[in-house]
Amino acid sequence: MGSTYGPAGITIAVRIGFDDDRSLGAGETGARVALPVFKEIALRVYAEKLVGPAPQFPAAMEQSIDNYLEGSVVKAIAQR
């Protein structure tokens, strides 16, 4: 579950996984797999103007998401 930034933001819930505790694959987690789905839904909602104007995300927040998806945050934590 996640929300877009600011008081006019929207909340989106994405669930990815199996009901019987099977793995999503090596190194995959529900959050890691769901984040790109959340991002795509949020981008489409704002692009199609289904809600008000898109909030301005702080650049550091957007970069943090991109870094996570590229695995650099996961790699940095694993190296500690």
HTML snippet that shows the backbone in 3Dmol.js (N, CA, C, O; Angstrom):
<script src="https://3Dmol.org/build/3Dmol-min.js"></script>
<div id="view" style="width:600px;height:400px;position:relative"></div>
<script>
const pdb = `
ATOM      1  N   MET A   1       0.850  -1.166   0.000  1.00  0.00           N
ATOM      2  CA  MET A   1       0.000   0.000   0.000  1.00  0.00           C
ATOM      3  C   MET A   1       0.892   1.223   0.000  1.00  0.00           C
ATOM      4  O   MET A   1       1.901   1.273   0.703  1.00  0.00           O
ATOM      5  N   GLY A   2       0.522   2.180  -0.772  1.00  0.00           N
ATOM      6  CA  GLY A   2       1.308   3.401  -0.817  1.00  0.00           C
ATOM      7  C   GLY A   2       0.436   4.573  -1.204  1.00  0.00           C
ATOM      8  O   GLY A   2      -0.670   4.408  -1.719  1.00  0.00           O
ATOM      9  N   SER A   3       0.954   5.762  -0.948  1.00  0.00           N
ATOM     10  CA  SER A   3       0.239   6.991  -1.265  1.00  0.00           C
ATOM     11  C   SER A   3       1.151   7.914  -2.040  1.00  0.00           C
ATOM     12  O   SER A   3       2.370   7.896  -1.865  1.00  0.00           O
ATOM     13  N   THR A   4       0.554   8.720  -2.896  1.00  0.00           N
ATOM     14  CA  THR A   4       1.341   9.737  -3.559  1.00  0.00           C
ATOM     15  C   THR A   4       1.541  10.880  -2.572  1.00  0.00           C
ATOM     16  O   THR A   4       0.842  10.975  -1.563  1.00  0.00           O
ATOM     17  N   TYR A   5       2.477  11.721  -2.869  1.00  0.00           N
ATOM     18  CA  TYR A   5       2.938  12.768  -1.957  1.00  0.00           C
ATOM     19  C   TYR A   5       1.916  13.886  -1.784  1.00  0.00           C
ATOM     20  O   TYR A   5       1.282  14.303  -2.753  1.00  0.00           O
ATOM     21  N   GLY A   6       1.757  14.367  -0.568  1.00  0.00           N
ATOM     22  CA  GLY A   6       0.982  15.565  -0.300  1.00  0.00           C
ATOM     23  C   GLY A   6      -0.451  15.300   0.125  1.00  0.00           C
ATOM     24  O   GLY A   6      -0.946  14.176   0.036  1.00  0.00           O
ATOM     25  N   PRO A   7      -1.110  16.362   0.591  1.00  0.00           N
ATOM     26  CA  PRO A   7      -2.478  16.222   1.101  1.00  0.00           C
ATOM     27  C   PRO A   7      -3.506  15.844   0.041  1.00  0.00           C
ATOM     28  O   PRO A   7      -4.559  15.305   0.380  1.00  0.00           O
ATOM     29  N   ALA A   8      -3.230  16.112  -1.228  1.00  0.00           N
ATOM     30  CA  ALA A   8      -4.151  15.742  -2.305  1.00  0.00           C
ATOM     31  C   ALA A   8      -3.748  14.419  -2.943  1.00  0.00           C
ATOM     32  O   ALA A   8      -4.248  14.063  -4.010  1.00  0.00           O
ATOM     33  N   GLY A   9      -2.851  13.695  -2.297  1.00  0.00           N
ATOM     34  CA  GLY A   9      -2.369  12.435  -2.836  1.00  0.00           C
ATOM     35  C   GLY A   9      -3.444  11.367  -2.853  1.00  0.00           C
ATOM     36  O   GLY A   9      -4.510  11.521  -2.257  1.00  0.00           O
ATOM     37  N   ILE A  10      -3.144  10.288  -3.545  1.00  0.00           N
ATOM     38  CA  ILE A  10      -4.051   9.152  -3.621  1.00  0.00           C
ATOM     39  C   ILE A  10      -3.375   7.950  -2.969  1.00  0.00           C
ATOM     40  O   ILE A  10      -2.150   7.904  -2.855  1.00  0.00           O
ATOM     41  N   THR A  11      -4.174   6.987  -2.548  1.00  0.00           N
ATOM     42  CA  THR A  11      -3.651   5.769  -1.939  1.00  0.00           C
ATOM     43  C   THR A  11      -3.996   4.594  -2.839  1.00  0.00           C
ATOM     44  O   THR A  11      -5.121   4.468  -3.324  1.00  0.00           O
ATOM     45  N   ILE A  12      -3.003   3.736  -3.052  1.00  0.00           N
ATOM     46  CA  ILE A  12      -3.154   2.574  -3.933  1.00  0.00           C
ATOM     47  C   ILE A  12      -2.644   1.350  -3.184  1.00  0.00           C
ATOM     48  O   ILE A  12      -1.582   1.395  -2.564  1.00  0.00           O
ATOM     49  N   ALA A  13      -3.399   0.263  -3.241  1.00  0.00           N
ATOM     50  CA  ALA A  13      -2.957  -0.995  -2.627  1.00  0.00           C
ATOM     51  C   ALA A  13      -2.681  -2.009  -3.731  1.00  0.00           C
ATOM     52  O   ALA A  13      -3.509  -2.215  -4.619  1.00  0.00           O
ATOM     53  N   VAL A  14      -1.513  -2.639  -3.667  1.00  0.00           N
ATOM     54  CA  VAL A  14      -1.121  -3.669  -4.626  1.00  0.00           C
ATOM     55  C   VAL A  14      -0.670  -4.874  -3.815  1.00  0.00           C
ATOM     56  O   VAL A  14       0.153  -4.738  -2.910  1.00  0.00           O
ATOM     57  N   ARG A  15      -1.194  -6.037  -4.125  1.00  0.00           N
ATOM     58  CA  ARG A  15      -0.768  -7.262  -3.454  1.00  0.00           C
ATOM     59  C   ARG A  15      -0.308  -8.246  -4.512  1.00  0.00           C
ATOM     60  O   ARG A  15      -1.043  -8.564  -5.447  1.00  0.00           O
ATOM     61  N   ILE A  16       0.909  -8.718  -4.353  1.00  0.00           N
ATOM     62  CA  ILE A  16       1.456  -9.712  -5.264  1.00  0.00           C
ATOM     63  C   ILE A  16       2.017 -10.844  -4.421  1.00  0.00           C
ATOM     64  O   ILE A  16       2.798 -10.605  -3.500  1.00  0.00           O
ATOM     65  N   GLY A  17       1.635 -12.042  -4.719  1.00  0.00           N
ATOM     66  CA  GLY A  17       2.144 -13.183  -3.972  1.00  0.00           C
ATOM     67  C   GLY A  17       1.199 -14.359  -4.101  1.00  0.00           C
ATOM     68  O   GLY A  17       0.170 -14.295  -4.772  1.00  0.00           O
ATOM     69  N   PHE A  18       1.583 -15.426  -3.440  1.00  0.00           N
ATOM     70  CA  PHE A  18       0.783 -16.638  -3.439  1.00  0.00           C
ATOM     71  C   PHE A  18       0.153 -16.830  -2.064  1.00  0.00           C
ATOM     72  O   PHE A  18       0.720 -16.400  -1.059  1.00  0.00           O
ATOM     73  N   ASP A  19      -0.999 -17.463  -2.008  1.00  0.00           N
ATOM     74  CA  ASP A  19      -1.677 -17.715  -0.744  1.00  0.00           C
ATOM     75  C   ASP A  19      -1.096 -18.908   0.006  1.00  0.00           C
ATOM     76  O   ASP A  19      -1.472 -19.162   1.151  1.00  0.00           O
ATOM     77  N   ASP A  20      -0.192 -19.636  -0.622  1.00  0.00           N
ATOM     78  CA  ASP A  20       0.350 -20.836   0.032  1.00  0.00           C
ATOM     79  C   ASP A  20       1.841 -20.704   0.367  1.00  0.00           C
ATOM     80  O   ASP A  20       2.544 -21.711   0.450  1.00  0.00           O
ATOM     81  N   ASP A  21       2.323 -19.484   0.559  1.00  0.00           N
ATOM     82  CA  ASP A  21       3.700 -19.203   0.967  1.00  0.00           C
ATOM     83  C   ASP A  21       4.764 -19.629  -0.032  1.00  0.00           C
ATOM     84  O   ASP A  21       5.926 -19.773   0.347  1.00  0.00           O
ATOM     85  N   ARG A  22       4.406 -19.836  -1.295  1.00  0.00           N
ATOM     86  CA  ARG A  22       5.419 -20.123  -2.306  1.00  0.00           C
ATOM     87  C   ARG A  22       6.250 -18.872  -2.560  1.00  0.00           C
ATOM     88  O   ARG A  22       5.776 -17.750  -2.386  1.00  0.00           O
ATOM     89  N   SER A  23       7.477 -19.079  -2.968  1.00  0.00           N
ATOM     90  CA  SER A  23       8.390 -17.986  -3.266  1.00  0.00           C
ATOM     91  C   SER A  23       7.998 -17.300  -4.578  1.00  0.00           C
ATOM     92  O   SER A  23       7.483 -17.940  -5.494  1.00  0.00           O
ATOM     93  N   LEU A  24       8.244 -16.018  -4.654  1.00  0.00           N
ATOM     94  CA  LEU A  24       8.055 -15.273  -5.898  1.00  0.00           C
ATOM     95  C   LEU A  24       9.272 -15.427  -6.803  1.00  0.00           C
ATOM     96  O   LEU A  24       9.241 -15.020  -7.964  1.00  0.00           O
ATOM     97  N   GLY A  25      10.321 -16.003  -6.282  1.00  0.00           N
ATOM     98  CA  GLY A  25      11.553 -16.180  -7.040  1.00  0.00           C
ATOM     99  C   GLY A  25      12.733 -15.699  -6.219  1.00  0.00           C
ATOM    100  O   GLY A  25      12.563 -15.026  -5.203  1.00  0.00           O
ATOM    101  N   ALA A  26      13.902 -16.040  -6.655  1.00  0.00           N
ATOM    102  CA  ALA A  26      15.115 -15.681  -5.932  1.00  0.00           C
ATOM    103  C   ALA A  26      15.244 -14.163  -5.800  1.00  0.00           C
ATOM    104  O   ALA A  26      15.224 -13.438  -6.795  1.00  0.00           O
ATOM    105  N   GLY A  27      15.375 -13.700  -4.575  1.00  0.00           N
ATOM    106  CA  GLY A  27      15.579 -12.280  -4.318  1.00  0.00           C
ATOM    107  C   GLY A  27      14.351 -11.408  -4.478  1.00  0.00           C
ATOM    108  O   GLY A  27      14.449 -10.187  -4.351  1.00  0.00           O
ATOM    109  N   GLU A  28      13.209 -11.991  -4.749  1.00  0.00           N
ATOM    110  CA  GLU A  28      11.990 -11.197  -4.933  1.00  0.00           C
ATOM    111  C   GLU A  28      11.158 -11.194  -3.658  1.00  0.00           C
ATOM    112  O   GLU A  28      11.072 -12.194  -2.945  1.00  0.00           O
ATOM    113  N   THR A  29      10.558 -10.058  -3.397  1.00  0.00           N
ATOM    114  CA  THR A  29       9.638  -9.924  -2.268  1.00  0.00           C
ATOM    115  C   THR A  29       8.364  -9.279  -2.795  1.00  0.00           C
ATOM    116  O   THR A  29       8.359  -8.690  -3.876  1.00  0.00           O
ATOM    117  N   GLY A  30       7.306  -9.391  -2.042  1.00  0.00           N
ATOM    118  CA  GLY A  30       6.053  -8.765  -2.448  1.00  0.00           C
ATOM    119  C   GLY A  30       6.211  -7.268  -2.654  1.00  0.00           C
ATOM    120  O   GLY A  30       5.686  -6.709  -3.617  1.00  0.00           O
ATOM    121  N   ALA A  31       6.938  -6.616  -1.744  1.00  0.00           N
ATOM    122  CA  ALA A  31       7.126  -5.166  -1.857  1.00  0.00           C
ATOM    123  C   ALA A  31       7.953  -4.807  -3.084  1.00  0.00           C
ATOM    124  O   ALA A  31       7.619  -3.869  -3.807  1.00  0.00           O
ATOM    125  N   ARG A  32       9.014  -5.538  -3.319  1.00  0.00           N
ATOM    126  CA  ARG A  32       9.885  -5.233  -4.462  1.00  0.00           C
ATOM    127  C   ARG A  32       9.142  -5.448  -5.789  1.00  0.00           C
ATOM    128  O   ARG A  32       9.329  -4.681  -6.733  1.00  0.00           O
ATOM    129  N   VAL A  33       8.323  -6.461  -5.860  1.00  0.00           N
ATOM    130  CA  VAL A  33       7.582  -6.750  -7.086  1.00  0.00           C
ATOM    131  C   VAL A  33       6.393  -5.798  -7.234  1.00  0.00           C
ATOM    132  O   VAL A  33       6.041  -5.429  -8.354  1.00  0.00           O
ATOM    133  N   ALA A  34       5.774  -5.397  -6.133  1.00  0.00           N
ATOM    134  CA  ALA A  34       4.587  -4.546  -6.185  1.00  0.00           C
ATOM    135  C   ALA A  34       4.908  -3.080  -6.476  1.00  0.00           C
ATOM    136  O   ALA A  34       4.072  -2.370  -7.037  1.00  0.00           O
ATOM    137  N   LEU A  35       6.100  -2.616  -6.106  1.00  0.00           N
ATOM    138  CA  LEU A  35       6.422  -1.199  -6.287  1.00  0.00           C
ATOM    139  C   LEU A  35       6.320  -0.738  -7.741  1.00  0.00           C
ATOM    140  O   LEU A  35       5.744   0.324  -7.981  1.00  0.00           O
ATOM    141  N   PRO A  36       6.841  -1.467  -8.719  1.00  0.00           N
ATOM    142  CA  PRO A  36       6.666  -1.016 -10.106  1.00  0.00           C
ATOM    143  C   PRO A  36       5.201  -0.969 -10.544  1.00  0.00           C
ATOM    144  O   PRO A  36       4.823  -0.116 -11.347  1.00  0.00           O
ATOM    145  N   VAL A  37       4.380  -1.872 -10.027  1.00  0.00           N
ATOM    146  CA  VAL A  37       2.944  -1.875 -10.349  1.00  0.00           C
ATOM    147  C   VAL A  37       2.298  -0.622  -9.764  1.00  0.00           C
ATOM    148  O   VAL A  37       1.533   0.062 -10.444  1.00  0.00           O
ATOM    149  N   PHE A  38       2.607  -0.324  -8.498  1.00  0.00           N
ATOM    150  CA  PHE A  38       2.093   0.888  -7.854  1.00  0.00           C
ATOM    151  C   PHE A  38       2.478   2.119  -8.676  1.00  0.00           C
ATOM    152  O   PHE A  38       1.637   2.970  -8.964  1.00  0.00           O
ATOM    153  N   LYS A  39       3.748   2.205  -9.045  1.00  0.00           N
ATOM    154  CA  LYS A  39       4.238   3.377  -9.774  1.00  0.00           C
ATOM    155  C   LYS A  39       3.510   3.528 -11.109  1.00  0.00           C
ATOM    156  O   LYS A  39       3.125   4.638 -11.478  1.00  0.00           O
ATOM    157  N   GLU A  40       3.318   2.434 -11.830  1.00  0.00           N
ATOM    158  CA  GLU A  40       2.626   2.480 -13.126  1.00  0.00           C
ATOM    159  C   GLU A  40       1.174   2.935 -12.962  1.00  0.00           C
ATOM    160  O   GLU A  40       0.686   3.747 -13.748  1.00  0.00           O
ATOM    161  N   ILE A  41       0.485   2.418 -11.948  1.00  0.00           N
ATOM    162  CA  ILE A  41      -0.901   2.827 -11.704  1.00  0.00           C
ATOM    163  C   ILE A  41      -0.964   4.316 -11.375  1.00  0.00           C
ATOM    164  O   ILE A  41      -1.796   5.041 -11.921  1.00  0.00           O
ATOM    165  N   ALA A  42      -0.088   4.769 -10.485  1.00  0.00           N
ATOM    166  CA  ALA A  42      -0.091   6.185 -10.101  1.00  0.00           C
ATOM    167  C   ALA A  42       0.193   7.080 -11.304  1.00  0.00           C
ATOM    168  O   ALA A  42      -0.478   8.095 -11.487  1.00  0.00           O
ATOM    169  N   LEU A  43       1.170   6.720 -12.120  1.00  0.00           N
ATOM    170  CA  LEU A  43       1.482   7.527 -13.302  1.00  0.00           C
ATOM    171  C   LEU A  43       0.300   7.590 -14.272  1.00  0.00           C
ATOM    172  O   LEU A  43       0.014   8.644 -14.839  1.00  0.00           O
ATOM    173  N   ARG A  44      -0.374   6.473 -14.457  1.00  0.00           N
ATOM    174  CA  ARG A  44      -1.531   6.454 -15.372  1.00  0.00           C
ATOM    175  C   ARG A  44      -2.702   7.263 -14.822  1.00  0.00           C
ATOM    176  O   ARG A  44      -3.360   7.990 -15.566  1.00  0.00           O
ATOM    177  N   VAL A  45      -2.963   7.140 -13.525  1.00  0.00           N
ATOM    178  CA  VAL A  45      -4.065   7.885 -12.914  1.00  0.00           C
ATOM    179  C   VAL A  45      -3.879   9.382 -13.151  1.00  0.00           C
ATOM    180  O   VAL A  45      -4.824  10.083 -13.513  1.00  0.00           O
ATOM    181  N   TYR A  46      -2.651   9.867 -12.942  1.00  0.00           N
ATOM    182  CA  TYR A  46      -2.400  11.296 -13.144  1.00  0.00           C
ATOM    183  C   TYR A  46      -2.330  11.658 -14.627  1.00  0.00           C
ATOM    184  O   TYR A  46      -2.806  12.724 -15.017  1.00  0.00           O
ATOM    185  N   ALA A  47      -1.755  10.806 -15.451  1.00  0.00           N
ATOM    186  CA  ALA A  47      -1.660  11.093 -16.890  1.00  0.00           C
ATOM    187  C   ALA A  47      -3.039  11.180 -17.530  1.00  0.00           C
ATOM    188  O   ALA A  47      -3.270  11.999 -18.418  1.00  0.00           O
ATOM    189  N   GLU A  48      -3.947  10.332 -17.073  1.00  0.00           N
ATOM    190  CA  GLU A  48      -5.309  10.326 -17.635  1.00  0.00           C
ATOM    191  C   GLU A  48      -6.236  11.291 -16.902  1.00  0.00           C
ATOM    192  O   GLU A  48      -7.437  11.339 -17.169  1.00  0.00           O
ATOM    193  N   LYS A  49      -5.662  12.063 -15.971  1.00  0.00           N
ATOM    194  CA  LYS A  49      -6.392  13.101 -15.233  1.00  0.00           C
ATOM    195  C   LYS A  49      -7.649  12.557 -14.542  1.00  0.00           C
ATOM    196  O   LYS A  49      -8.704  13.192 -14.552  1.00  0.00           O
ATOM    197  N   LEU A  50      -7.511  11.375 -13.947  1.00  0.00           N
ATOM    198  CA  LEU A  50      -8.618  10.785 -13.201  1.00  0.00           C
ATOM    199  C   LEU A  50      -8.791  11.450 -11.842  1.00  0.00           C
ATOM    200  O   LEU A  50      -9.841  11.332 -11.210  1.00  0.00           O
ATOM    201  N   VAL A  51      -7.757  12.144 -11.402  1.00  0.00           N
ATOM    202  CA  VAL A  51      -7.780  12.929 -10.158  1.00  0.00           C
ATOM    203  C   VAL A  51      -7.151  14.280 -10.479  1.00  0.00           C
ATOM    204  O   VAL A  51      -6.847  14.562 -11.638  1.00  0.00           O
ATOM    205  N   GLY A  52      -6.958  15.098  -9.485  1.00  0.00           N
ATOM    206  CA  GLY A  52      -6.353  16.418  -9.685  1.00  0.00           C
ATOM    207  C   GLY A  52      -4.943  16.325 -10.241  1.00  0.00           C
ATOM    208  O   GLY A  52      -4.488  15.251 -10.634  1.00  0.00           O
ATOM    209  N   PRO A  53      -4.258  17.459 -10.271  1.00  0.00           N
ATOM    210  CA  PRO A  53      -2.907  17.477 -10.838  1.00  0.00           C
ATOM    211  C   PRO A  53      -1.936  16.632 -10.012  1.00  0.00           C
ATOM    212  O   PRO A  53      -2.096  16.473  -8.802  1.00  0.00           O
ATOM    213  N   ALA A  54      -0.945  16.104 -10.687  1.00  0.00           N
ATOM    214  CA  ALA A  54       0.066  15.282 -10.014  1.00  0.00           C
ATOM    215  C   ALA A  54       0.849  16.137  -9.038  1.00  0.00           C
ATOM    216  O   ALA A  54       1.264  17.248  -9.370  1.00  0.00           O
ATOM    217  N   PRO A  55       1.051  15.618  -7.827  1.00  0.00           N
ATOM    218  CA  PRO A  55       1.852  16.373  -6.865  1.00  0.00           C
ATOM    219  C   PRO A  55       3.317  16.367  -7.294  1.00  0.00           C
ATOM    220  O   PRO A  55       3.766  15.463  -7.998  1.00  0.00           O
ATOM    221  N   GLN A  56       4.041  17.368  -6.868  1.00  0.00           N
ATOM    222  CA  GLN A  56       5.469  17.427  -7.153  1.00  0.00           C
ATOM    223  C   GLN A  56       6.197  16.579  -6.127  1.00  0.00           C
ATOM    224  O   GLN A  56       6.236  16.920  -4.945  1.00  0.00           O
ATOM    225  N   PHE A  57       6.767  15.488  -6.571  1.00  0.00           N
ATOM    226  CA  PHE A  57       7.524  14.619  -5.679  1.00  0.00           C
ATOM    227  C   PHE A  57       8.889  15.227  -5.430  1.00  0.00           C
ATOM    228  O   PHE A  57       9.511  15.739  -6.361  1.00  0.00           O
ATOM    229  N   PRO A  58       9.369  15.183  -4.202  1.00  0.00           N
ATOM    230  CA  PRO A  58      10.738  15.638  -3.959  1.00  0.00           C
ATOM    231  C   PRO A  58      11.702  14.762  -4.774  1.00  0.00           C
ATOM    232  O   PRO A  58      11.546  13.542  -4.819  1.00  0.00           O
ATOM    233  N   ALA A  59      12.686  15.382  -5.408  1.00  0.00           N
ATOM    234  CA  ALA A  59      13.623  14.660  -6.271  1.00  0.00           C
ATOM    235  C   ALA A  59      14.320  13.532  -5.521  1.00  0.00           C
ATOM    236  O   ALA A  59      14.539  12.460  -6.085  1.00  0.00           O
ATOM    237  N   ALA A  60      14.670  13.758  -4.259  1.00  0.00           N
ATOM    238  CA  ALA A  60      15.354  12.725  -3.473  1.00  0.00           C
ATOM    239  C   ALA A  60      14.464  11.506  -3.281  1.00  0.00           C
ATOM    240  O   ALA A  60      14.955  10.376  -3.281  1.00  0.00           O
ATOM    241  N   MET A  61      13.157  11.720  -3.116  1.00  0.00           N
ATOM    242  CA  MET A  61      12.223  10.607  -2.940  1.00  0.00           C
ATOM    243  C   MET A  61      12.138   9.778  -4.221  1.00  0.00           C
ATOM    244  O   MET A  61      12.181   8.549  -4.176  1.00  0.00           O
ATOM    245  N   GLU A  62      12.019  10.451  -5.350  1.00  0.00           N
ATOM    246  CA  GLU A  62      11.931   9.753  -6.630  1.00  0.00           C
ATOM    247  C   GLU A  62      13.233   8.991  -6.913  1.00  0.00           C
ATOM    248  O   GLU A  62      13.192   7.863  -7.405  1.00  0.00           O
ATOM    249  N   GLN A  63      14.373   9.592  -6.611  1.00  0.00           N
ATOM    250  CA  GLN A  63      15.656   8.933  -6.828  1.00  0.00           C
ATOM    251  C   GLN A  63      15.793   7.714  -5.921  1.00  0.00           C
ATOM    252  O   GLN A  63      16.346   6.691  -6.325  1.00  0.00           O
ATOM    253  N   SER A  64      15.289   7.828  -4.700  1.00  0.00           N
ATOM    254  CA  SER A  64      15.336   6.705  -3.765  1.00  0.00           C
ATOM    255  C   SER A  64      14.542   5.513  -4.300  1.00  0.00           C
ATOM    256  O   SER A  64      14.981   4.369  -4.184  1.00  0.00           O
ATOM    257  N   ILE A  65      13.393   5.778  -4.876  1.00  0.00           N
ATOM    258  CA  ILE A  65      12.579   4.706  -5.469  1.00  0.00           C
ATOM    259  C   ILE A  65      13.321   4.077  -6.643  1.00  0.00           C
ATOM    260  O   ILE A  65      13.387   2.853  -6.760  1.00  0.00           O
ATOM    261  N   ASP A  66      13.878   4.917  -7.511  1.00  0.00           N
ATOM    262  CA  ASP A  66      14.624   4.392  -8.660  1.00  0.00           C
ATOM    263  C   ASP A  66      15.815   3.547  -8.207  1.00  0.00           C
ATOM    264  O   ASP A  66      16.078   2.485  -8.771  1.00  0.00           O
ATOM    265  N   ASN A  67      16.526   4.020  -7.196  1.00  0.00           N
ATOM    266  CA  ASN A  67      17.674   3.267  -6.675  1.00  0.00           C
ATOM    267  C   ASN A  67      17.231   1.919  -6.129  1.00  0.00           C
ATOM    268  O   ASN A  67      17.896   0.906  -6.350  1.00  0.00           O
ATOM    269  N   TYR A  68      16.115   1.905  -5.420  1.00  0.00           N
ATOM    270  CA  TYR A  68      15.615   0.653  -4.858  1.00  0.00           C
ATOM    271  C   TYR A  68      15.285  -0.334  -5.969  1.00  0.00           C
ATOM    272  O   TYR A  68      15.646  -1.509  -5.896  1.00  0.00           O
ATOM    273  N   LEU A  69      14.601   0.148  -6.990  1.00  0.00           N
ATOM    274  CA  LEU A  69      14.215  -0.729  -8.087  1.00  0.00           C
ATOM    275  C   LEU A  69      15.428  -1.259  -8.844  1.00  0.00           C
ATOM    276  O   LEU A  69      15.400  -2.373  -9.367  1.00  0.00           O
ATOM    277  N   GLU A  70      16.471  -0.477  -8.900  1.00  0.00           N
ATOM    278  CA  GLU A  70      17.701  -0.916  -9.564  1.00  0.00           C
ATOM    279  C   GLU A  70      18.527  -1.832  -8.672  1.00  0.00           C
ATOM    280  O   GLU A  70      19.498  -2.432  -9.132  1.00  0.00           O
ATOM    281  N   GLY A  71      18.153  -1.945  -7.409  1.00  0.00           N
ATOM    282  CA  GLY A  71      18.830  -2.846  -6.499  1.00  0.00           C
ATOM    283  C   GLY A  71      19.972  -2.238  -5.727  1.00  0.00           C
ATOM    284  O   GLY A  71      20.584  -2.928  -4.912  1.00  0.00           O
ATOM    285  N   SER A  72      20.290  -0.967  -5.946  1.00  0.00           N
ATOM    286  CA  SER A  72      21.437  -0.396  -5.259  1.00  0.00           C
ATOM    287  C   SER A  72      21.202  -0.296  -3.756  1.00  0.00           C
ATOM    288  O   SER A  72      22.143  -0.472  -2.981  1.00  0.00           O
ATOM    289  N   VAL A  73      19.981  -0.020  -3.324  1.00  0.00           N
ATOM    290  CA  VAL A  73      19.694   0.048  -1.890  1.00  0.00           C
ATOM    291  C   VAL A  73      19.796  -1.347  -1.287  1.00  0.00           C
ATOM    292  O   VAL A  73      20.374  -1.524  -0.215  1.00  0.00           O
ATOM    293  N   VAL A  74      19.239  -2.328  -1.968  1.00  0.00           N
ATOM    294  CA  VAL A  74      19.291  -3.704  -1.483  1.00  0.00           C
ATOM    295  C   VAL A  74      20.748  -4.174  -1.411  1.00  0.00           C
ATOM    296  O   VAL A  74      21.145  -4.813  -0.437  1.00  0.00           O
ATOM    297  N   LYS A  75      21.538  -3.864  -2.432  1.00  0.00           N
ATOM    298  CA  LYS A  75      22.944  -4.256  -2.441  1.00  0.00           C
ATOM    299  C   LYS A  75      23.709  -3.565  -1.320  1.00  0.00           C
ATOM    300  O   LYS A  75      24.542  -4.193  -0.666  1.00  0.00           O
ATOM    301  N   ALA A  76      23.440  -2.283  -1.087  1.00  0.00           N
ATOM    302  CA  ALA A  76      24.145  -1.536  -0.048  1.00  0.00           C
ATOM    303  C   ALA A  76      23.840  -2.116   1.331  1.00  0.00           C
ATOM    304  O   ALA A  76      24.734  -2.217   2.171  1.00  0.00           O
ATOM    305  N   ILE A  77      22.595  -2.494   1.569  1.00  0.00           N
ATOM    306  CA  ILE A  77      22.224  -3.093   2.857  1.00  0.00           C
ATOM    307  C   ILE A  77      22.896  -4.434   3.012  1.00  0.00           C
ATOM    308  O   ILE A  77      23.372  -4.762   4.099  1.00  0.00           O
ATOM    309  N   ALA A  78      22.945  -5.214   1.956  1.00  0.00           N
ATOM    310  CA  ALA A  78      23.567  -6.545   2.008  1.00  0.00           C
ATOM    311  C   ALA A  78      25.059  -6.458   2.261  1.00  0.00           C
ATOM    312  O   ALA A  78      25.636  -7.379   2.840  1.00  0.00           O
ATOM    313  N   GLN A  79      25.708  -5.364   1.839  1.00  0.00           N
ATOM    314  CA  GLN A  79      27.152  -5.224   2.001  1.00  0.00           C
ATOM    315  C   GLN A  79      27.532  -4.795   3.413  1.00  0.00           C
ATOM    316  O   GLN A  79      28.705  -4.887   3.774  1.00  0.00           O
ATOM    317  N   ARG A  80      26.593  -4.335   4.215  1.00  0.00           N
ATOM    318  CA  ARG A  80      26.886  -3.872   5.582  1.00  0.00           C
ATOM    319  C   ARG A  80      27.303  -4.993   6.473  1.00  0.00           C
ATOM    320  O   ARG A  80      27.585  -4.773   7.651  1.00  0.00           O
TER     321      ARG A  80
END
`;
const viewer = $3Dmol.createViewer("view");
viewer.addModel(pdb, "pdb");
viewer.setStyle({}, {cartoon: {color: "spectrum"}});
viewer.zoomTo();
viewer.render();
</script>
